[in-house]
Amino acid sequence: MPQIIIIEDDRLISEPLARALRGAGYETMIASSGKAGLELVLTQKPDLVILDIMLPEMDGWEVCKAIRDSSLVPILMLTALNEEIDRVLGLELGADDYLTKPFSTRELMARIKATLRRVEFDRAGLTEQQTITVGEIRIDLAQRRVFKNSQKLDLRYKEFELLTLLVSHLGEVVTRAEIFDKVWGTEWLGDMRTLDVHVRWLREKLEDDPSDPQYVQTVRGVGYRFAPAGRS
């Protein structure tokens, strides 16, 4: 049974949401402060975290950053804030998706199901021998690890998925639509700009000069492609 942790201080939101999730077959736990929620995530190691932004003790952004320091668990942020900068900040700190309050339980359920389905699919069928090497980059598919010149790179969950998709089409253009379909899923309902944010994160880790990318290349108006450094 998948486990979901809700970090939300408003009982009028957390308790009905927990009941709905339990009714849908999810094991659910609630934390009413940022600090308590972080401790719960680190000890319970859930399959997904639903995280509010406005929390006592630690706000959602602090909690998100702290979780990402040690875990790739998918994070869905809840916010009453509707400013673009707030949404972008959540993505930059490692959130996978966000919902602006008020939201429907049906929409939240759709996003949860899509996220957990992608995680299960990505874990299936991997063996310890599966690796991909392109120039200085080596990808260990089984262990979900990436190395550049033998130095381990710390990639977020979606960064790893994006990288492996592009490398699997080495030298070919992968359209934005195909990337969203394969990495975020056909049921993705979030901000389409999340792809640009993840590409920027990936370049900051892979490229010698992120402002002049050699690996993750933009094909304007179409999408992206991955090529060995120095090739265009």
C-alpha positions as CSV (number, residue, x, y, z in Angstrom):
1,M,0.0,0.0,0.0
2,P,1.6,3.3,-1.0
3,Q,2.2,5.7,1.9
4,I,1.6,9.4,1.6
5,I,2.5,12.0,4.2
6,I,0.5,15.2,4.4
7,I,2.3,18.2,5.9
8,E,-0.5,20.8,6.5
9,D,-1.4,22.8,9.6
10,D,-5.0,23.5,8.6
11,R,-7.1,20.6,9.9
12,L,-10.0,21.6,7.7
13,I,-7.8,20.6,4.8
14,S,-5.6,17.8,6.1
15,E,-8.2,15.7,7.8
16,P,-10.7,15.5,4.9
17,L,-7.8,14.9,2.5
18,A,-6.4,12.1,4.6
19,R,-9.9,10.4,4.7
20,A,-10.2,10.7,1.0
21,L,-6.7,9.2,0.5
22,R,-7.4,6.4,2.9
23,G,-10.6,5.7,1.1
24,A,-8.6,5.4,-2.1
25,G,-6.3,2.8,-0.6
26,Y,-3.4,4.9,0.5
27,E,-1.7,4.7,3.9
28,T,-1.7,8.3,5.1
29,M,0.0,10.2,7.9
30,I,-0.4,13.9,8.9
31,A,2.0,16.4,10.4
32,S,0.9,19.8,11.4
33,S,4.2,21.7,11.4
34,G,7.2,21.8,9.0
35,K,9.6,20.4,11.6
36,A,7.4,17.5,12.5
37,G,6.7,16.8,8.8
38,L,10.3,16.7,7.9
39,E,11.1,14.3,10.7
40,L,8.2,12.1,9.6
41,V,9.4,12.0,6.0
42,L,12.9,11.1,7.0
43,T,11.9,8.3,9.3
44,Q,8.9,6.9,7.4
45,K,10.4,7.2,3.9
46,P,6.9,7.6,2.2
47,D,6.1,7.2,-1.5
48,L,4.8,10.8,-1.9
49,V,4.7,14.0,0.2
50,I,1.9,16.5,0.1
51,L,3.5,19.7,1.4
52,D,1.8,23.0,2.3
53,I,4.0,26.2,2.1
54,M,2.6,28.3,5.0
55,L,3.6,26.2,8.0
56,P,4.7,26.8,11.6
57,E,8.4,26.2,12.7
58,M,9.6,25.6,9.1
59,D,7.9,26.8,6.0
60,G,7.2,24.5,3.1
61,W,10.2,25.8,1.1
62,E,12.6,25.0,3.9
63,V,11.1,21.6,4.3
64,C,11.3,20.9,0.6
65,K,14.9,21.9,0.5
66,A,15.7,19.7,3.5
67,I,13.9,16.7,2.1
68,R,15.8,17.1,-1.2
69,D,19.1,17.0,0.7
70,S,18.6,13.3,1.3
71,S,15.6,12.0,-0.6
72,L,14.1,11.8,-4.1
73,V,10.5,11.2,-2.9
74,P,8.0,13.0,-5.1
75,I,6.8,16.3,-3.5
76,L,3.4,17.9,-4.4
77,M,3.2,21.4,-2.9
78,L,0.0,23.1,-1.8
79,T,-0.1,26.8,-1.8
80,A,-2.6,29.7,-1.3
81,L,0.0,31.9,-3.2
82,N,-0.7,32.5,-6.9
83,E,2.4,34.5,-7.8
84,E,4.6,33.0,-10.5
85,I,7.8,33.6,-8.4
86,D,6.3,31.4,-5.7
87,R,5.6,28.6,-8.1
88,V,9.1,28.8,-9.7
89,L,10.8,28.9,-6.2
90,G,9.0,25.6,-5.3
91,L,10.2,24.0,-8.5
92,E,13.8,25.2,-8.0
93,L,13.9,23.8,-4.5
94,G,12.9,20.4,-5.9
95,A,9.1,20.1,-5.8
96,D,7.7,17.9,-8.6
97,D,4.3,19.7,-8.8
98,Y,2.1,22.2,-7.1
99,L,-1.6,22.9,-6.6
100,T,-3.0,26.3,-5.7
101,K,-5.8,26.4,-3.1
102,P,-8.6,25.9,-3.4
103,F,-8.3,22.7,-5.4
104,S,-10.5,19.8,-6.1
105,T,-9.9,16.4,-4.5
106,R,-10.4,14.8,-7.9
107,E,-7.6,16.9,-9.5
108,L,-5.2,16.1,-6.6
109,M,-6.0,12.4,-6.9
110,A,-5.3,12.4,-10.6
111,R,-1.8,14.0,-10.0
112,I,-1.0,11.6,-7.2
113,K,-1.9,8.5,-9.3
114,A,0.0,9.8,-12.3
115,T,3.1,10.5,-10.1
116,L,3.1,7.1,-8.3
117,R,2.5,5.3,-11.6
118,R,5.6,7.0,-13.1
119,V,7.7,6.1,-10.1
120,E,6.6,2.4,-10.3
121,F,7.3,2.2,-14.0
122,D,10.7,3.8,-13.7
123,R,11.7,1.3,-11.0
124,A,10.6,-1.8,-13.0
125,G,12.9,-4.0,-15.0
126,L,16.3,-2.4,-14.0
127,T,19.3,-4.6,-13.5
128,E,22.6,-3.9,-11.8
129,Q,24.5,-4.2,-15.2
130,Q,22.5,-1.5,-17.0
131,T,24.8,1.5,-17.6
132,I,25.0,4.1,-20.3
133,T,28.3,6.0,-21.1
134,V,28.5,9.0,-23.3
135,G,31.9,10.8,-23.3
136,E,32.6,11.9,-19.7
137,I,29.1,11.0,-18.5
138,R,28.2,7.6,-17.1
139,I,24.7,6.7,-16.0
140,D,24.0,3.8,-13.7
141,L,20.3,3.0,-14.4
142,A,19.9,0.4,-11.7
143,Q,21.3,2.6,-8.9
144,R,20.0,5.8,-10.5
145,R,23.4,7.4,-10.2
146,V,25.2,9.7,-12.7
147,F,28.9,10.4,-12.8
148,K,31.0,12.9,-14.7
149,N,34.7,12.0,-14.9
150,S,34.1,9.5,-12.1
151,Q,32.7,12.3,-9.9
152,K,29.1,11.5,-8.7
153,L,26.5,14.1,-9.6
154,D,23.5,14.7,-7.3
155,L,20.5,14.7,-9.6
156,R,16.9,15.1,-8.6
157,Y,14.4,12.5,-9.6
158,K,13.0,14.3,-12.6
159,E,16.5,15.5,-13.7
160,F,17.6,11.8,-13.9
161,E,14.5,10.9,-15.9
162,L,15.1,13.8,-18.3
163,L,18.7,12.9,-18.7
164,T,18.1,9.3,-19.5
165,L,15.4,10.1,-22.0
166,L,17.7,12.5,-23.9
167,V,20.6,10.1,-23.8
168,S,18.4,7.3,-25.1
169,H,17.9,9.4,-28.2
170,L,21.5,10.4,-28.5
171,G,22.0,13.1,-31.1
172,E,18.3,13.2,-31.9
173,V,15.9,16.0,-31.2
174,V,13.3,15.1,-28.5
175,T,10.3,17.4,-28.7
176,R,8.9,19.2,-25.6
177,A,5.7,17.2,-26.0
178,E,7.5,13.9,-26.0
179,I,9.5,14.9,-22.9
180,F,6.4,15.8,-21.0
181,D,4.8,12.5,-22.1
182,K,7.7,10.4,-21.0
183,V,9.0,12.3,-17.9
184,W,5.9,13.9,-16.5
185,G,3.2,11.7,-17.9
186,T,0.2,12.2,-20.2
187,E,-1.9,13.3,-17.2
188,W,0.5,16.2,-16.3
189,L,-1.6,19.2,-15.2
190,G,1.1,21.5,-13.9
191,D,3.1,24.4,-15.2
192,M,4.7,23.7,-18.6
193,R,7.7,25.9,-17.7
194,T,8.8,23.2,-15.3
195,L,10.7,21.6,-18.2
196,D,12.8,24.7,-18.7
197,V,13.6,24.8,-15.0
198,H,14.7,21.2,-15.0
199,V,16.9,21.7,-18.1
200,R,18.6,24.6,-16.3
201,W,19.3,22.5,-13.2
202,L,20.6,19.7,-15.4
203,R,23.0,22.0,-17.3
204,E,24.3,23.4,-14.0
205,K,25.4,19.9,-13.0
206,L,26.6,18.5,-16.4
207,E,28.1,21.4,-18.2
208,D,31.5,23.0,-17.8
209,D,29.8,26.3,-18.8
210,P,26.0,26.1,-18.3
211,S,25.6,29.4,-20.4
212,D,27.2,27.6,-23.3
213,P,25.9,24.0,-23.1
214,Q,27.6,21.3,-25.0
215,Y,25.6,18.3,-23.7
216,V,22.0,19.4,-23.3
217,Q,21.4,21.5,-26.4
218,T,18.3,23.6,-27.2
219,V,16.6,23.2,-30.6
220,R,14.6,26.3,-30.8
221,G,10.9,25.9,-31.2
222,V,11.1,22.1,-31.0
223,G,12.8,20.7,-27.9
224,Y,16.2,19.4,-26.8
225,R,18.9,16.9,-27.7
226,F,21.8,15.4,-26.0
227,A,25.2,15.1,-27.7
228,P,28.7,14.3,-26.6
229,A,30.6,17.5,-25.5
230,G,32.0,19.4,-28.4
231,R,29.5,18.0,-31.0
232,S,26.6,20.1,-32.4
